[in-house]
């Protein structure tokens, strides 16, 4: 036997009915923070030279990760090795 019920409600009403928490304020805080960081670093994000210069000056693990990423792209796949 097949039984179908159609309920018409808003996403907010559905979350409330299911007992899910309201995360609107957390989402707004996160998005505002992300927007602020993006605005502060827009020059670095949009200029490839500054972006790679920033990556190179971080050194260590970030540089090695970037090298591995480029090597994988050049070889057409991944090496199967993951450093975590």
C-alpha positions as CSV (number, residue, x, y, z in Angstrom):
1,X,0.0,0.0,0.0
2,X,1.2,3.5,-0.8
3,X,0.2,6.4,1.3
4,X,1.1,10.0,0.3
5,X,0.6,13.2,2.4
6,X,1.3,16.6,1.0
7,X,1.9,19.4,3.5
8,X,2.1,23.0,2.5
9,X,4.3,25.1,4.8
10,X,7.2,27.4,4.8
11,X,10.8,26.2,5.5
12,X,10.6,28.0,8.9
13,X,7.4,26.2,9.8
14,X,8.9,22.8,8.7
15,X,12.0,23.3,10.9
16,X,9.8,24.3,13.9
17,X,7.6,21.3,13.3
18,X,10.6,18.9,13.2
19,X,12.1,20.5,16.3
20,X,15.2,21.8,14.6
21,X,16.9,24.8,16.1
22,X,16.7,28.3,14.6
23,X,20.2,29.0,13.3
24,X,19.4,32.3,11.6
25,X,21.4,34.5,13.9
26,X,24.4,32.1,13.7
27,X,24.2,32.1,9.9
28,X,24.0,35.9,9.8
29,X,27.0,36.3,12.1
30,X,29.0,33.8,10.0
31,X,28.1,35.5,6.7
32,X,28.9,39.0,8.1
33,X,32.3,37.7,9.3
34,X,33.0,36.1,5.9
35,X,32.0,39.2,4.1
36,X,34.2,41.4,6.3
37,X,37.2,39.1,5.8
38,X,36.6,39.0,2.0
39,X,36.4,42.8,1.9
40,X,39.6,43.2,3.9
41,X,41.5,40.8,1.6
42,X,39.9,41.7,-1.7
43,X,43.3,42.9,-3.2
44,X,44.9,39.6,-2.3
45,X,42.0,37.5,-3.6
46,X,41.7,39.2,-7.0
47,X,45.4,39.7,-7.8
48,X,47.1,36.3,-8.6
49,X,50.5,37.7,-8.0
50,X,49.6,38.9,-4.5
51,X,47.8,35.6,-3.8
52,X,50.8,33.4,-4.7
53,X,53.2,35.8,-3.0
54,X,51.1,35.4,0.2
55,X,51.1,31.6,-0.2
56,X,54.8,31.5,-0.7
57,X,55.5,33.6,2.4
58,X,53.5,31.3,4.6
59,X,56.1,28.6,3.9
60,X,56.2,25.1,5.4
61,X,53.2,22.9,5.0
62,X,51.2,25.4,2.8
63,X,53.9,25.6,0.2
64,X,54.3,21.8,0.1
65,X,50.6,21.3,-0.2
66,X,50.5,23.8,-3.1
67,X,53.4,22.0,-4.8
68,X,51.6,18.7,-4.4
69,X,48.4,20.1,-5.8
70,X,50.2,21.5,-8.9
71,X,52.1,18.2,-9.4
72,X,48.8,16.3,-9.2
73,X,47.2,18.6,-11.8
74,X,50.2,18.2,-14.1
75,X,50.1,14.5,-13.9
76,X,46.4,14.4,-14.6
77,X,45.3,12.9,-11.2
78,X,46.3,12.4,-7.7
79,X,49.2,10.5,-6.3
80,X,47.0,8.6,-3.9
81,X,49.1,9.9,-1.0
82,X,47.4,12.1,1.6
83,X,49.3,13.9,4.4
84,X,47.0,14.6,7.2
